[in-house]
Amino acid sequence: MQLKKILLYIAMPIIIAGVLMVFAHVRWLQYPKRPISVYVLDKTVPTDDYTEHKPLFWVLNNHKIVKENAELYEVQKDYLGFFPLNKEEQLFEIRTTNIDAVEATADANDMCYYTDTYGVYYNQWYKHNNKAPQRSGKVFGGLNNNDYLLLKAFKERNKLIIAEFNLYNGPTTNLVRAKVERLLGMQWSGWTGKYYRHLDTTKQNAVPTWIVERYKEQHQDGWLFDGSGVVLVHKYGKILVLDYPQGEGKPHLITRPEKATLYNVPQSIVFERWFDISYVTDSTHETIAAFQLQGTPRDSLLKPMGISKQFPAIIHQSDRYQFYYFAGDFADMHVPMWTSKVAGANHLHKAFSGSAKQFMWDYYLPLMDKIITDYVNEDLYEK
């Protein structure tokens, strides 16, 4: 009898959770389908987990945004870029938009989202090694002229453009980058950066070996860091390290108060992913949010390099065309796609995902909710 009670106590929460999940899925099934043609470009898919665009597809599925054939978007196939077919056998496929299809593609789609153009590299694909001491040659990557022409075509049609890090940074050529900068009213400083919890190379998830080796080449005293910190990398190879005592120094994404209310996002949230330092060159653009680096004794390194401790994180244009630029790796995370078919799953994730995925559920999801919902409901949008 005692054993039965114990089993009942164990089983009851599981049964209740299962019933609630069924009801939540049924509720999701009742959502109306909303057909929106979305062009997604992701050139950085070295594995079959699709983390660079999976959060976007989670949002699309959760809102029941569907393709023209009324089917949900599938994370494995409904994008263009690099397709890993069989990594063990080194088989892959490249799917791109040909120049003669640019205009038709812009006509056929309602919006585009360039999630990442950095690409896939030799050590990642052929050697299965992300910790090599030096960067390797690319297998495929970088924004090309056809990608630029497609952005231009979307802009000319006043269709929604969303792009994020890595849009026009390396390995994109200087010529294509300059054209994109003029088109979108931005300019890259040449710097990218990322926060690392462990600068000590003996710790797990520490700084990549190629950064450490390159820093040693530039500094005779070597790599002497053992706390946490922000590593800044210039397109010409210069490495700056802003180190902090353990547990400090995390960059924050600071959203203007009125915009935080509008997009239902926190005014301040930790951001530990890759970012770029870009600036607005079009006076009609607005900066919705900015990255804020924390103070450190090494702040003196920034000014000679023309780096400010605060720089744009989200750039928005709505007066002349529909455009958002996220200057950080916003849509880069593993999320279980099955939960996208559950009403209110975002609340479940927020409760159980922990701080590592806080940005996804507290910031990226409500931000995308607002952007897509507003675009769908605008008078200019006609199906």
C-alpha positions in Angstrom: 0.0 0.0 0.0 2.8 2.4 0.9 4.5 1.7 -2.4 1.3 2.4 -4.3 1.0 5.8 -2.6 4.6 6.6 -3.4 4.0 5.7 -7.1 0.9 7.8 -7.1 2.7 10.8 -5.7 5.3 10.4 -8.4 2.9 9.7 -11.2 0.3 12.4 -10.4 2.4 15.5 -11.3 3.5 13.7 -14.6 -0.1 12.9 -15.5 -1.3 16.5 -14.7 1.6 18.0 -16.7 0.7 15.6 -19.6 -3.0 16.6 -19.5 -2.0 20.3 -19.4 0.3 19.9 -22.4 -2.5 18.2 -24.4 -4.9 21.0 -23.6 -2.2 23.6 -24.6 -1.5 21.8 -27.9 -5.3 21.7 -28.6 -5.4 25.4 -27.9 -2.5 25.9 -30.3 -4.4 23.9 -33.0 -7.2 26.4 -32.7 -5.0 29.3 -33.7 -5.8 30.6 -37.2 -3.1 30.0 -39.8 -1.5 33.2 -41.1 0.2 32.8 -44.5 3.4 34.8 -44.8 6.1 34.1 -47.3 9.4 34.4 -45.4 12.8 34.3 -47.1 15.4 33.0 -44.7 19.2 33.1 -45.4 21.5 31.1 -43.1 25.0 30.3 -44.3 26.3 29.2 -40.9 25.0 25.6 -40.5 28.0 23.4 -39.7 25.8 20.9 -37.9 22.2 19.7 -38.2 21.0 21.5 -35.1 20.3 24.7 -37.1 20.8 26.9 -34.1 21.4 30.1 -36.1 17.8 30.1 -37.4 15.9 27.7 -35.1 14.6 30.4 -32.7 13.1 32.2 -35.7 11.3 29.1 -36.9 10.1 28.5 -33.3 8.4 31.9 -33.4 6.9 31.3 -36.8 5.5 27.9 -35.8 4.3 29.1 -32.4 2.3 31.9 -34.2 1.1 29.5 -36.8 2.7 31.5 -39.6 2.6 29.2 -42.6 3.8 29.1 -46.2 1.6 29.6 -49.2 0.6 25.9 -49.2 -0.6 26.4 -45.6 2.1 24.2 -44.1 4.3 25.2 -41.2 7.9 26.3 -41.8 10.4 23.4 -41.4 13.7 24.3 -39.8 15.6 21.7 -41.8 14.6 22.9 -45.3 12.8 26.2 -45.5 15.9 28.4 -45.8 18.7 29.1 -48.2 22.4 28.8 -47.5 24.4 25.9 -46.4 22.7 22.5 -46.0 24.6 19.8 -44.1 23.5 16.5 -45.7 26.0 14.1 -44.1 28.8 15.4 -42.0 30.6 12.1 -41.6 30.7 11.7 -45.4 31.3 15.4 -45.8 28.3 15.9 -48.0 26.6 19.2 -48.2 24.5 21.3 -50.5 24.5 25.1 -51.3 21.2 26.7 -52.1 21.3 30.3 -53.2 19.3 32.8 -55.2 20.6 33.2 -58.8 20.8 36.7 -60.2 18.1 36.1 -62.7 15.7 35.1 -59.9 16.3 38.1 -57.6 13.3 40.2 -58.7 10.9 37.2 -58.8 12.1 36.1 -55.3 11.4 39.6 -53.9 8.0 39.6 -55.5 7.1 36.2 -54.1 8.1 36.8 -50.5 6.6 39.2 -47.9 9.7 39.6 -45.8 13.3 38.4 -45.5 15.5 37.5 -42.5 19.2 37.2 -42.9 20.1 35.2 -39.8 23.8 34.6 -40.4 26.2 34.9 -43.3 29.5 34.1 -41.6 29.7 30.6 -43.1 31.1 27.2 -42.6 34.9 26.6 -42.4 37.3 23.9 -43.2 38.2 22.9 -39.6 34.5 22.8 -38.7 33.4 20.7 -41.6 36.3 18.5 -42.6 38.2 18.1 -39.3 35.2 18.5 -36.9 37.4 20.8 -34.9 36.2 24.2 -33.6 39.2 24.7 -31.3 42.0 24.8 -33.9 44.8 27.2 -33.1 44.2 29.2 -36.3 41.2 30.1 -38.4 40.8 28.0 -41.4 39.7 28.7 -45.0 35.9 28.8 -45.6 33.9 26.1 -47.3 31.1 28.6 -47.9 30.2 32.0 -46.5 30.0 35.7 -46.7 27.4 38.0 -48.2 27.6 38.0 -51.9 26.4 40.4 -54.6 23.2 38.5 -55.2 22.4 38.6 -51.5 22.9 42.4 -51.7 20.7 42.7 -54.8 17.9 40.8 -53.0 18.1 43.1 -50.0 17.8 46.0 -52.4 14.8 44.5 -54.1 13.0 44.0 -50.8 13.8 47.6 -49.8 12.4 48.9 -53.1 9.2 47.0 -52.5 8.9 48.3 -48.9 8.9 44.8 -47.5 10.1 43.9 -44.1 13.9 43.3 -43.8 15.4 41.8 -40.7 19.1 41.1 -40.5 21.5 40.4 -37.7 25.1 39.6 -36.8 26.8 38.3 -38.9 25.3 40.3 -41.8 28.2 42.2 -43.5 31.2 41.4 -41.3 34.0 39.0 -42.4 34.3 37.1 -44.6 32.1 39.5 -46.7 34.3 41.4 -49.2 34.9 45.1 -48.8 33.0 45.9 -52.0 29.8 44.1 -51.1 30.0 45.4 -47.5 30.2 49.0 -48.7 27.2 48.5 -50.9 25.2 47.0 -48.1 26.2 49.8 -45.8 25.0 52.5 -48.2 21.8 50.5 -48.9 20.9 50.1 -45.2 22.3 53.3 -43.7 24.9 51.7 -41.4 28.6 51.4 -41.1 30.6 48.6 -39.5 33.6 49.8 -37.4 35.5 46.7 -38.2 35.1 45.3 -34.6 33.2 42.3 -33.3 33.2 41.1 -29.7 32.0 38.5 -27.3 31.9 38.0 -23.5 33.6 34.9 -22.1 33.0 33.7 -18.6 36.4 32.1 -18.6 39.5 33.7 -20.0 41.6 30.9 -18.4 42.3 28.5 -21.3 42.3 25.5 -18.9 38.6 26.0 -18.1 35.7 24.5 -20.1 34.1 26.7 -22.7 37.1 29.1 -22.6 38.2 31.5 -25.3 38.9 29.8 -28.7 42.5 28.8 -29.3 42.9 31.0 -32.4 42.1 34.2 -30.4 44.7 33.3 -27.7 47.4 32.5 -30.3 46.7 35.6 -32.2 46.8 37.7 -29.0 50.2 36.1 -28.1 51.6 37.1 -31.5 50.7 40.7 -30.7 51.8 40.9 -27.1 55.2 39.7 -25.8 53.9 39.2 -22.3 51.5 36.5 -23.6 48.0 35.5 -22.4 47.9 36.2 -18.7 44.1 36.4 -18.1 42.3 34.1 -15.7 39.0 35.9 -15.0 36.1 36.7 -17.2 36.0 39.3 -19.9 35.1 40.8 -23.3 37.3 39.9 -26.3 37.2 42.4 -29.2 38.4 41.3 -32.6 39.2 43.7 -35.5 38.8 42.7 -39.1 42.5 43.2 -39.6 43.4 40.9 -36.8 43.9 43.2 -33.8 42.8 41.6 -30.5 41.7 43.6 -27.4 40.8 42.0 -24.1 38.8 43.8 -21.4 39.2 41.5 -18.4 37.2 41.6 -15.1 37.2 39.7 -11.8 35.4 36.4 -12.0 31.6 36.8 -12.5 31.7 40.5 -13.5 31.9 42.4 -16.7 28.9 41.0 -18.6 27.7 43.3 -21.4 24.1 44.5 -21.1 21.6 45.3 -23.8 19.9 48.5 -22.8 16.6 49.4 -24.4 15.1 52.9 -24.3 12.3 52.9 -21.7 9.5 53.8 -24.2 10.7 51.1 -26.6 11.0 48.5 -23.9 7.3 49.2 -23.1 6.4 49.1 -26.8 8.1 45.8 -27.5 7.4 44.3 -24.1 11.1 43.6 -23.3 13.2 44.4 -20.2 15.1 47.7 -20.2 18.3 45.9 -19.3 19.3 42.3 -20.0 22.7 40.5 -20.0 24.0 39.7 -23.5 26.8 37.1 -23.7 26.8 36.4 -27.4 28.8 37.7 -30.3 28.1 41.3 -31.3 29.4 43.8 -33.8 30.1 47.5 -33.3 28.2 49.3 -36.1 27.0 52.9 -36.3 24.0 54.6 -38.0 24.7 56.8 -41.0 21.1 57.5 -42.0 19.5 60.2 -39.9 16.1 58.7 -40.4 17.1 55.5 -38.5 16.5 55.2 -34.8 18.5 53.2 -32.3 16.0 51.2 -30.2 18.6 49.6 -27.9 22.3 49.8 -27.3 25.0 47.5 -26.0 26.7 48.7 -22.8 30.2 47.4 -21.9 31.0 47.5 -18.2 33.9 49.6 -16.8 37.3 48.1 -16.4 40.9 49.4 -15.8 41.5 48.5 -19.4 39.0 51.1 -20.7 42.0 53.1 -21.8 42.5 50.6 -24.7 39.2 51.6 -26.3 39.6 55.3 -27.1 42.7 54.9 -29.3 40.7 52.4 -31.4 37.6 54.6 -31.7 35.5 52.3 -29.6 32.8 53.6 -27.3 31.5 51.6 -24.3 28.0 52.0 -25.7 27.0 51.4 -29.3 23.8 50.4 -31.2 22.2 47.0 -30.6 19.0 47.4 -32.5 18.6 49.8 -35.5 15.2 50.5 -36.9 13.8 52.2 -40.0 10.1 52.6 -40.6 9.7 56.0 -42.3 10.9 55.0 -45.8 11.0 51.2 -45.6 10.7 48.4 -43.1 14.0 47.4 -41.6 15.5 46.1 -38.3 19.1 45.3 -37.7 20.2 43.3 -34.7 23.9 43.9 -34.1 24.2 40.7 -32.1 23.7 37.0 -32.4 20.1 37.2 -31.4 18.6 34.1 -33.1 21.3 31.6 -32.1 20.2 28.9 -29.7 19.0 25.4 -29.5 15.3 25.2 -28.7 13.0 22.2 -28.9 10.8 22.7 -31.9 8.0 20.5 -30.6 7.2 23.1 -27.9 6.4 25.6 -30.6 3.1 23.8 -31.1 2.1 24.4 -27.5 0.1 27.5 -26.5 1.9 29.4 -23.8 5.1 27.4 -24.2 7.2 30.5 -23.8 6.0 30.8 -20.1 7.0 27.1 -19.6 10.4 27.8 -21.1 10.9 30.9 -19.0 10.2 29.0 -15.8 12.5 26.0 -16.5 15.2 27.1 -19.0 17.4 28.9 -16.6 19.6 32.0 -17.1 21.4 30.5 -20.2 18.3 30.9 -22.3 16.9 34.0 -20.6 17.6 36.2 -23.7 15.5 34.0 -26.0 12.3 34.0 -23.9 12.6 37.4 -22.2 13.8 39.4 -25.1 14.0 37.8 -28.6 10.5 36.2 -28.5 8.5 39.3 -27.4 10.6 41.5 -29.8 9.8 39.2 -32.8 6.1 38.9 -31.6 5.7 42.7 -31.9 7.6 43.1 -35.1 5.8 40.4 -37.0 2.4 41.1 -35.6 2.7 44.8 -36.5 3.8 44.0 -40.0 1.0 41.5 -40.6 -1.6 44.0 -39.3 -0.3 47.1 -41.2 -2.5 48.5 -43.9 0.3 48.3 -46.4 0.3 44.5 -46.1 -2.1 42.9 -48.4 -2.5 39.2 -49.1 
